[in-house]
Amino acid sequence: MKPLLTGRVEDWRAAYAYTAGMQAFIYGFPYIYNARLRHEWVTNPRDPEVVPYAAVNHFWHAGRLLDASYRDGGCPNNDTLYSLAWLGLREGPVVLSHPGMGERYFTFEIMGFTSDNVGYVGQRTTGSGAGNFAIIGLGWHGTLPDNVRSTQPSPTPWVLLLGRTLVTGPEDLPAARSLQSQYRLTPLHLWGQAGAKVPEHRDVYAPTPPTEDPYASGKPATVPPRCPARAVRPYRHRPRPRRRRPAEVGATGPCRRRRHGPVAPAFPQRRLGHQHQRLAHR
């Protein structure tokens, strides 16, 4: 209560370091968490009927409605069939196509690697008619075909696409599954090519277990010559002060120069886990 009464803090440096550390955790958490999910869902087949498993730029479709036993990321509902895909946008946009959906509720949630929602395609936002929608990154500048609509650019070159298709009851499941089977993902450079096959790419960064992370303990380690975090970090999306504050208390990754010394010399310098810095090689 003393700071509230007097407006003074005995050790403002420690308080500032704690606040900056919390901001560093909030900033870095989605990169580490999403890197783990991406690797698991792209490379590790476990129970494909209910646990996502698909190559990059390919759909996975749930084989049945999920229930309370699901424990693999997020909190699913039990009245929609899920469709999911990790999209890599560095080589250009990926076109999402869906058939006419009639009166059925459906939605595709578009999320950046930062876990921020970029936009939606679905009944309430783009309508129920058949459509083609380009999922694009901020670095792309080009012209879309006349029958392809643009979406809000993603702040990151990796996108998690999460589809939901309403199921009104057990007897409705076959009809919903039939619609799912008509969802398509097509890289723009293959658009319009009859019989074009999307290559299966599963070579994504494998996060290091915390017990093997050389930076988790705060001990110095060899700095990698190249910072792969640049492959997934936002295109200048986050404000500079938020990126700078962790460095002021020594919470930096190996790929970032320290331009600011720690605020409190006695405060132990910690490096952010190198998983934040090494999220993807491609």
C-alpha positions as CSV (number, residue, x, y, z in Angstrom):
1,M,0.0,0.0,0.0
2,K,2.9,2.4,0.5
3,P,3.3,3.4,-3.2
4,L,-0.5,4.2,-3.2
5,L,-0.2,6.4,-0.1
6,T,3.1,8.2,-0.8
7,G,3.5,7.9,-4.6
8,R,7.0,6.6,-4.0
9,V,8.4,3.2,-4.7
10,E,11.4,1.8,-2.8
11,D,12.9,0.2,-5.8
12,W,11.4,1.7,-9.0
13,R,14.0,-0.1,-11.1
14,A,12.7,-3.5,-10.0
15,A,9.1,-2.5,-10.5
16,Y,10.0,-1.2,-14.0
17,A,11.9,-4.4,-14.8
18,Y,9.0,-6.5,-13.7
19,T,6.5,-4.5,-15.9
20,A,8.8,-4.7,-18.9
21,G,9.3,-8.4,-18.3
22,M,5.6,-8.9,-18.3
23,Q,5.2,-7.0,-21.6
24,A,8.0,-9.1,-23.1
25,F,6.1,-12.2,-22.1
26,I,2.9,-11.0,-23.6
27,Y,4.7,-9.9,-26.8
28,G,6.6,-13.2,-27.2
29,F,4.0,-15.7,-26.1
30,P,2.0,-16.1,-29.4
31,Y,5.2,-16.6,-31.4
32,I,6.3,-19.5,-29.2
33,Y,2.8,-21.0,-28.7
34,N,1.9,-20.8,-32.4
35,A,5.2,-22.2,-33.5
36,R,4.5,-25.2,-31.3
37,L,0.9,-25.6,-32.7
38,R,2.1,-25.2,-36.3
39,H,4.8,-27.9,-35.9
40,E,2.4,-30.3,-34.2
41,W,-0.5,-29.8,-36.7
42,V,1.7,-29.9,-39.8
43,T,4.1,-32.7,-39.0
44,N,2.7,-34.9,-36.2
45,P,-0.2,-37.2,-37.1
46,R,-1.9,-38.4,-33.9
47,D,-5.7,-38.7,-34.3
48,P,-6.5,-37.0,-37.6
49,E,-10.3,-37.4,-37.1
50,V,-10.2,-34.8,-34.2
51,V,-6.6,-33.5,-34.0
52,P,-5.5,-31.2,-36.9
53,Y,-2.9,-32.7,-39.3
54,A,-2.3,-31.2,-42.8
55,A,0.6,-29.9,-44.9
56,V,1.1,-26.1,-45.3
57,N,-1.6,-24.6,-47.6
58,H,-3.8,-27.7,-47.2
59,F,-7.0,-28.1,-45.3
60,W,-7.6,-30.5,-42.4
61,H,-11.3,-31.3,-41.7
62,A,-12.6,-32.7,-38.5
63,G,-14.2,-36.1,-39.0
64,R,-16.8,-35.5,-36.3
65,L,-18.0,-32.9,-33.8
66,L,-15.5,-32.3,-31.0
67,D,-16.3,-32.7,-27.3
68,A,-14.9,-31.9,-23.9
69,S,-12.2,-34.5,-24.4
70,Y,-10.4,-32.3,-26.9
71,R,-7.1,-31.0,-25.4
72,D,-5.1,-29.7,-28.4
73,G,-5.3,-25.9,-28.4
74,G,-8.3,-23.6,-28.0
75,C,-11.7,-24.4,-26.6
76,P,-13.9,-25.8,-29.4
77,N,-17.7,-25.8,-29.6
78,N,-19.8,-28.9,-30.3
79,D,-22.2,-27.7,-33.0
80,T,-19.8,-26.9,-35.9
81,L,-17.4,-29.0,-37.9
82,Y,-13.9,-27.5,-37.9
83,S,-11.6,-27.0,-40.8
84,L,-8.1,-25.7,-40.3
85,A,-5.0,-24.8,-42.3
86,W,-1.7,-23.1,-41.8
87,L,-1.0,-20.8,-44.7
88,G,2.5,-19.6,-45.8
89,L,2.2,-16.3,-47.7
90,R,5.8,-15.4,-48.5
91,E,5.5,-16.8,-52.0
92,G,2.2,-14.9,-52.6
93,P,-1.5,-15.0,-51.7
94,V,-3.5,-18.2,-51.1
95,V,-7.0,-18.3,-52.5
96,L,-9.8,-19.7,-50.2
97,S,-12.8,-21.1,-52.2
98,H,-16.1,-22.3,-50.8
99,P,-19.3,-23.4,-52.5
100,G,-22.7,-21.9,-52.1
101,M,-23.7,-22.5,-48.5
102,G,-27.5,-21.8,-48.7
103,E,-28.9,-21.0,-45.3
104,R,-26.2,-22.8,-43.4
105,Y,-24.0,-20.8,-41.0
106,F,-20.3,-21.0,-41.7
107,T,-17.2,-18.8,-41.1
108,F,-13.5,-18.8,-41.8
109,E,-11.5,-16.9,-39.2
110,I,-8.2,-15.5,-40.4
111,M,-5.5,-15.1,-37.7
112,G,-2.0,-13.8,-37.9
113,F,1.0,-15.4,-36.2
114,T,0.6,-12.8,-33.5
115,S,-2.8,-14.4,-32.6
116,D,-4.6,-11.2,-33.7
117,N,-7.7,-11.7,-35.9
118,V,-7.2,-10.3,-39.4
119,G,-10.6,-10.8,-40.8
120,Y,-13.5,-13.2,-41.6
121,V,-15.0,-14.9,-44.6
122,G,-18.5,-16.3,-43.9
123,Q,-22.2,-16.0,-43.9
124,R,-22.4,-12.8,-41.9
125,T,-19.4,-11.0,-43.5
126,T,-19.1,-12.0,-47.1
127,G,-22.4,-13.8,-47.8
128,S,-23.5,-17.4,-48.4
129,G,-22.9,-17.5,-52.2
130,A,-20.0,-19.4,-53.7
131,G,-16.8,-17.3,-53.5
132,N,-13.1,-17.0,-53.9
133,F,-11.1,-15.0,-51.4
134,A,-7.3,-14.1,-51.5
135,I,-5.5,-14.4,-48.2
136,I,-2.6,-12.0,-48.5
137,G,0.3,-10.6,-46.6
138,L,1.3,-7.0,-46.4
139,G,4.4,-7.5,-48.5
140,W,2.4,-8.5,-51.6
141,H,1.6,-6.1,-54.4
142,G,-0.2,-7.4,-57.4
143,T,-3.4,-7.9,-59.3
144,L,-6.1,-10.4,-58.4
145,P,-8.2,-12.2,-61.0
146,D,-11.7,-10.8,-61.5
147,N,-13.4,-13.7,-59.7
148,V,-11.2,-13.4,-56.6
149,R,-11.9,-11.0,-53.8
150,S,-9.3,-9.5,-51.5
151,T,-9.3,-9.8,-47.7
152,Q,-7.6,-7.6,-45.1
153,P,-3.8,-8.2,-45.4
154,S,-2.2,-10.2,-42.7
155,P,0.4,-8.5,-40.5
156,T,2.5,-11.7,-40.6
157,P,3.5,-14.0,-43.5
158,W,2.0,-17.0,-41.6
159,V,-1.7,-17.3,-41.1
160,L,-3.9,-19.7,-39.3
161,L,-7.2,-20.2,-41.1
162,L,-9.9,-21.7,-38.9
163,G,-13.2,-22.7,-40.5
164,R,-16.5,-23.6,-38.8
165,T,-19.5,-25.2,-40.5
166,L,-22.7,-25.5,-38.6
167,V,-24.2,-29.0,-37.9
168,T,-27.8,-29.0,-36.7
169,G,-27.8,-32.6,-35.5
170,P,-26.5,-36.1,-36.2
171,E,-28.6,-36.5,-39.3
172,D,-27.1,-33.3,-40.7
173,L,-23.5,-34.4,-40.4
174,P,-23.2,-36.0,-43.9
175,A,-24.4,-32.8,-45.6
176,A,-22.0,-30.7,-43.6
177,R,-19.1,-33.0,-44.5
178,S,-20.1,-32.8,-48.2
179,L,-19.7,-29.0,-48.0
180,Q,-16.4,-29.3,-46.2
181,S,-15.0,-31.5,-49.0
182,Q,-15.6,-28.6,-51.4
183,Y,-13.5,-26.1,-49.6
184,R,-10.3,-25.3,-51.5
185,L,-7.0,-23.6,-51.0
186,T,-5.1,-22.6,-54.1
187,P,-1.8,-20.6,-54.2
188,L,-2.4,-17.7,-56.5
189,H,0.4,-18.7,-58.9
190,L,-1.6,-22.0,-59.5
191,W,-5.0,-20.3,-59.9
192,G,-6.8,-21.1,-63.1
193,Q,-4.5,-24.0,-64.0
194,A,-6.6,-27.1,-64.7
195,G,-5.5,-30.1,-62.6
196,A,-2.8,-28.1,-60.7
197,K,-1.8,-29.9,-57.5
198,V,-0.7,-27.9,-54.4
199,P,2.6,-29.3,-53.2
200,E,2.7,-30.8,-49.7
201,H,5.1,-28.8,-47.7
202,R,5.8,-29.9,-44.1
203,D,9.2,-28.4,-43.5
204,V,8.4,-26.0,-40.7
205,Y,10.5,-24.9,-37.7
206,A,10.6,-27.4,-34.9
207,P,10.5,-25.5,-31.5
208,T,13.1,-26.5,-29.0
209,P,11.8,-28.1,-25.7
210,P,12.3,-25.8,-22.8
211,T,14.7,-28.2,-21.1
212,E,17.0,-27.9,-24.2
213,D,16.6,-24.2,-24.8
214,P,20.1,-22.6,-24.3
215,Y,18.5,-19.2,-23.5
216,A,15.9,-20.4,-21.0
217,S,18.3,-20.5,-18.1
218,G,19.9,-17.1,-18.9
219,K,23.3,-18.6,-19.7
220,P,25.1,-17.2,-22.7
221,A,25.0,-19.2,-25.8
222,T,26.2,-18.9,-29.4
223,V,24.3,-16.3,-31.4
224,P,22.9,-17.8,-34.6
225,P,24.3,-16.0,-37.7
226,R,20.8,-15.3,-39.1
227,C,17.7,-14.5,-37.2
228,P,14.8,-16.7,-38.5
229,A,12.3,-14.7,-36.5
230,R,12.2,-12.3,-39.4
231,A,10.3,-15.0,-41.3
232,V,7.3,-14.7,-39.1
233,R,7.4,-11.5,-37.2
234,P,5.0,-8.7,-38.1
235,Y,5.8,-6.3,-40.9
236,R,6.6,-3.3,-38.5
237,H,3.2,-4.0,-36.9
238,R,4.1,-3.6,-33.3
239,P,5.0,-0.2,-31.9
240,R,8.7,0.4,-31.4
241,P,8.5,1.3,-27.7
242,R,7.0,-2.1,-26.9
243,R,9.8,-3.8,-28.7
244,R,12.4,-1.6,-27.0
245,R,11.3,-1.9,-23.3
246,P,12.4,-5.5,-22.8
247,A,15.9,-4.6,-24.1
248,E,16.2,-1.9,-21.4
249,V,16.1,-4.6,-18.7
250,G,18.3,-7.1,-20.5
251,A,15.4,-9.3,-21.8
252,T,16.6,-9.6,-25.4
253,G,17.0,-12.4,-27.9
254,P,20.2,-13.4,-29.5
255,C,19.3,-11.8,-32.8
256,R,18.9,-8.3,-31.4
257,R,21.6,-5.8,-30.5
258,R,21.3,-4.2,-27.1
259,R,21.2,-0.5,-27.7
260,H,20.1,0.2,-24.1
261,G,21.8,-1.0,-21.0
262,P,19.7,-2.6,-18.2
263,V,17.9,-0.1,-16.0
264,A,19.1,-1.7,-12.9
265,P,22.7,-3.2,-13.0
266,A,21.7,-5.6,-10.2
267,F,18.7,-6.9,-12.2
268,P,19.7,-10.3,-13.7
269,Q,19.7,-10.1,-17.4
270,R,17.5,-12.8,-19.1
271,R,17.3,-13.6,-22.7
272,L,14.0,-14.4,-24.2
273,G,13.7,-18.0,-25.1
274,H,15.4,-18.5,-28.5
275,Q,12.1,-20.1,-29.8
276,H,10.9,-16.5,-30.1
277,Q,13.9,-15.8,-32.3
278,R,13.8,-19.0,-34.3
279,L,10.3,-19.6,-35.3
280,A,10.6,-20.6,-39.0
281,H,13.2,-21.1,-41.6
282,R,10.9,-20.8,-44.5
